[in-house]
């Protein structure tokens, strides 16, 4: 990492730290904000070379708030699954966000969209910093991320439901800024159901897949389906089966029936509002 970096994006600074580290190093990132946690996931997920291991220590509230967004949590789950990233919680006050590699310690300050990294390569200081935060790391329990990896989601969605549904699912994700399910964004279950409805998938099939993969329970899929049906986003059609109750086929209705995939979120949110 260069000695001082001014007016950079957080992702660029994290990428720079990863690029300068040896692949067999462990980088410690301590006390990152939500923005810097996201930047770490973005930088690590898009890194196109062999990547050093990352230990990330953050407050429980910062981790929970960050990973409420599926767009951050699911790629992060891939990094964890591949042994690249580990998460633990830190509860005591820390003066600043730190990136600690074998030879450098950087203190990060973020103002607006710009981040500055003030670095030190003084051997004793860097060594003390690594010793301090490695000690904290060993004393903490790992943070459990419950969101499934995006790679596994994509693979199983194509296999279990169909490639057309996967393509619609990915297309919708590519048009949104966040997936939290609050007033300003759709939930991941809603997106799954809309993608399924665009392809006339059975509710049973998409909800079973969603529960098996770890997105949400069948009950959550069923409850969300009812909410979307009540507000006119989807409708269901009974499909007889040989034994048992008929299954429900999902279909889009109203404005969404002929909507371009790029307009799905905007139209759905306007109806849900």
C-alpha positions in Angstrom: 0.0 0.0 0.0 1.3 3.5 -0.8 2.3 5.5 2.2 -0.7 7.8 2.1 -3.9 7.6 -0.1 -6.2 10.6 -0.3 -9.7 11.0 -1.8 -10.0 7.3 -2.8 -13.1 5.1 -2.8 -13.1 2.7 0.1 -13.2 -0.3 -2.3 -10.0 1.0 -4.0 -8.1 1.3 -0.8 -9.1 -2.2 0.3 -8.2 -3.5 -3.2 -4.8 -1.7 -2.9 -4.2 -3.4 0.5 -5.1 -6.8 -0.9 -2.9 -6.3 -4.0 0.1 -5.3 -2.0 -0.1 -8.3 0.4 1.4 -11.6 -0.2 -1.1 -14.4 -0.9 0.0 -16.3 2.2 -0.6 -13.3 4.5 -3.5 -12.6 6.8 -4.8 -9.1 6.7 -6.7 -7.8 9.7 -9.4 -5.2 9.3 -10.6 -3.8 12.6 -13.6 -1.6 13.4 -14.9 -1.0 9.9 -18.0 1.0 9.2 -20.9 -0.5 7.2 -19.5 1.2 4.1 -16.0 -0.3 4.7 -17.5 -3.8 5.4 -19.3 -3.6 2.0 -16.1 -2.3 0.4 -14.2 -5.2 1.8 -16.7 -7.7 0.4 -16.8 -5.9 -3.0 -13.0 -5.7 -3.3 -12.4 -9.3 -2.2 -15.2 -10.8 -4.3 -14.0 -9.1 -7.5 -10.3 -9.7 -6.8 -8.9 -11.6 -9.8 -5.7 -12.9 -8.3 -4.9 -15.3 -5.5 -6.1 -13.4 -2.5 -4.7 -13.2 1.1 -6.9 -14.3 3.9 -8.9 -11.5 5.7 -9.8 -11.3 9.3 -12.5 -8.8 9.9 -13.4 -7.6 13.4 -16.5 -5.4 13.6 -19.2 -4.5 16.1 -22.3 -6.8 16.2 -24.5 -3.9 15.2 -22.4 -3.0 12.2 -22.3 -6.6 11.0 -26.0 -7.1 11.4 -26.9 -3.8 9.7 -24.6 -4.5 6.8 -25.7 -8.1 6.3 -29.4 -7.3 6.4 -28.7 -6.5 2.7 -28.7 -9.7 0.6 -26.6 -8.0 -2.0 -23.7 -7.8 0.5 -24.4 -10.9 2.6 -24.6 -13.5 -0.2 -21.3 -12.7 -1.8 -19.8 -12.5 1.7 -21.1 -16.0 2.3 -19.2 -17.1 -0.8 -16.0 -15.6 0.6 -16.5 -17.3 3.9 -17.3 -20.6 2.3 -14.1 -20.4 0.2 -12.0 -19.7 3.3 -11.0 -16.2 2.2 -12.9 -14.2 4.8 -13.6 -14.7 8.5 -15.8 -12.5 10.7 -15.7 -11.9 14.4 -17.2 -9.3 16.7 -15.5 -6.6 18.6 -17.2 -4.8 21.5 -14.7 -2.3 22.9 -14.2 1.2 21.6 -11.6 1.5 18.8 -10.3 4.9 17.8 -10.4 4.3 14.1 -10.7 1.7 11.3 -7.4 -0.1 10.8 -6.0 -2.3 8.1 -3.1 -4.3 9.4 -0.9 -6.4 7.0 2.5 -8.0 7.7 4.4 -4.8 7.1 1.9 -1.9 7.2 -0.7 -0.5 9.4 -3.3 1.9 7.8 -5.8 4.1 9.6 -8.8 4.9 7.5 -10.9 8.1 7.6 -14.0 8.4 5.5 -15.7 11.6 4.7 -18.6 11.4 2.2 -17.6 9.3 -0.7 -13.9 9.8 -0.1 -11.6 7.7 2.1 -8.1 8.6 3.2 -5.6 6.0 4.4 -2.8 7.2 6.7 -0.2 4.4 6.9 2.8 3.4 8.9 5.5 0.9 8.1 7.5 1.3 11.3 8.3 -2.2 12.4 7.6 -2.0 16.1 4.3 -0.2 15.6 3.1 -2.6 13.0 4.2 -5.6 15.1 2.4 -4.3 18.2 -0.8 -3.6 16.2 -0.8 -7.2 14.8 -0.1 -8.6 18.2 -2.9 -6.6 19.8 -5.6 -7.5 17.2 -4.5 -11.1 16.8 -5.0 -11.4 20.5 -8.4 -9.9 20.3 -9.2 -12.1 17.3 -8.3 -15.3 19.2 -10.5 -14.3 22.2 -13.7 -13.8 20.1 -16.3 -16.2 18.7 -16.9 -16.3 14.9 -19.9 -14.3 13.6 -22.4 -16.6 12.0 -23.7 -15.4 8.6 -27.0 -17.1 7.8 -27.4 -15.9 4.2 -26.5 -18.7 1.7 -23.6 -18.1 -0.8 -24.8 -16.5 -4.1 -22.9 -19.2 -6.1 -24.9 -21.9 -4.4 -28.1 -20.0 -4.9 -27.5 -19.5 -8.6 -26.5 -23.2 -9.2 -29.4 -24.7 -7.4 -32.0 -22.2 -8.7 -31.0 -23.3 -12.3 -31.0 -27.0 -11.4 -34.1 -27.1 -9.3 -36.4 -24.4 -10.8 -35.0 -23.6 -14.2 -32.5 -21.4 -16.1 -35.2 -18.9 -17.2 -36.1 -18.2 -13.6 -32.4 -17.9 -12.7 -31.9 -15.4 -15.5 -34.9 -13.3 -14.3 -33.7 -13.5 -10.7 -30.2 -12.3 -11.7 -31.6 -9.6 -14.0 -33.7 -8.2 -11.1 -30.8 -8.2 -8.7 -28.7 -6.4 -11.3 -31.2 -3.5 -11.3 -31.5 -2.9 -7.6 -29.2 -1.0 -5.1 -30.1 -3.1 -2.1 -32.2 -6.0 -1.0 -33.3 -5.5 2.5 -37.1 -5.7 2.4 -37.6 -2.3 3.9 -39.8 0.5 2.5 -37.1 1.4 -0.2 -36.3 -2.1 -1.5 -37.7 -5.5 -2.1 -37.0 -8.5 0.0 -35.1 -11.5 -1.4 -38.2 -13.6 -0.9 -40.2 -11.2 -3.0 -37.6 -11.2 -5.7 -37.6 -15.0 -5.8 -41.4 -15.1 -6.0 -41.6 -12.5 -8.8 -38.9 -14.3 -10.8 -40.8 -17.5 -10.3 -44.1 -15.9 -11.3 -42.6 -14.6 -14.5 -42.0 -18.2 -15.4 -45.2 -19.8 -14.0 -43.4 -21.8 -11.4 -45.3 -23.6 -8.7 -45.3 -22.0 -5.2 -44.4 -25.4 -3.7 -41.3 -25.7 -5.9 -39.9 -22.2 -5.3 -40.7 -22.3 -1.5 -39.2 -25.8 -1.1 -36.1 -24.6 -3.0 -35.9 -21.4 -0.9 -36.1 -23.3 2.4 -33.6 -26.0 1.3 -31.1 -23.5 0.2 -31.5 -21.4 3.4 -33.1 -18.2 2.0 -36.3 -18.5 4.1 -38.8 -21.0 5.4 -41.8 -22.3 3.4 -44.0 -20.3 5.8 -42.2 -17.1 4.9 -42.6 -17.8 1.2 -46.3 -18.5 1.6 -46.9 -15.4 3.7 -45.1 -13.2 1.2 -47.0 -14.8 -1.6 -50.3 -13.9 0.1 -49.1 -10.3 0.6 -48.1 -10.0 -3.1 -51.4 -11.6 -4.1 -53.5 -9.3 -2.0 -51.9 -6.2 -3.5 -52.2 -7.4 -7.1 -48.6 -8.2 -7.9 -49.1 -11.9 -8.5 -52.0 -14.3 -8.8 -52.2 -18.1 -8.4 -53.8 -20.8 -10.4 -54.6 -24.2 -9.0 -52.9 -27.1 -10.7 -54.3 -30.6 -9.9 -51.9 -33.4 -8.8 -52.4 -37.1 -8.5 -52.5 -37.3 -4.8 -53.2 -34.5 -2.3 -54.3 -30.9 -2.6 -53.8 -29.0 -5.8 -50.6 -27.0 -6.1 -50.6 -23.2 -6.8 -48.9 -21.9 -10.0 -47.6 -18.4 -9.7 -48.3 -15.8 -12.3 -47.6 -12.1 -12.6 -50.6 -9.8 -13.0 -51.5 -6.1 -13.5 -48.7 -3.7 -14.5 -46.0 -6.4 -13.9 -47.4 -8.9 -16.3 -45.9 -7.1 -19.3 -43.2 -5.0 -17.5 -39.6 -4.9 -18.7 -37.3 -6.7 -16.2 -35.5 -3.4 -15.5 -38.8 -1.8 -14.3 -39.8 -4.7 -12.0 -38.5 -3.2 -8.7 -39.8 0.3 -9.4 -43.3 -0.9 -10.3 -43.5 -3.5 -7.4 -42.4 -0.9 -4.8 -45.0 1.6 -6.1 -47.7 -1.0 -5.7 -46.5 -2.1 -2.3 -46.2 1.5 -1.0 
